[in-house]
């Protein structure tokens, strides 16, 4: 089963664009995919959350199909990255998300309806 989870945890990353030397920016982890079949991490589901190795994450969606899960995840993630300025400060990384979404759109349009 593929879970699309939402996390409030944050991480720091240096911007890809020339902003200021030595500056890092804080971004929310946000949406991510967790595959329960291909993991060694302990996990269990309770009350709309999935606890993974002791950390709780809100479940957005449970999907059995990998491509459908990835398509939905990318749609959510791209909107999230546009809203938090990640798309501006990390244009190369953001392009990887949009390129993969476009590829799924071409190969599997049935999952993006």
Buried (B, 14 or more C-beta within 10 A) or exposed (E): EBBBBBBEEEEEEEBBEEEEEEEEBEBBBBBBBBEBEEEEEEBEEEEEBBEBEEEBBEBBBBBEEEBBBBBBBBBBBBEBBEEBEBBBBBEEEBEEBBEBBEEBBEEBEEBEE
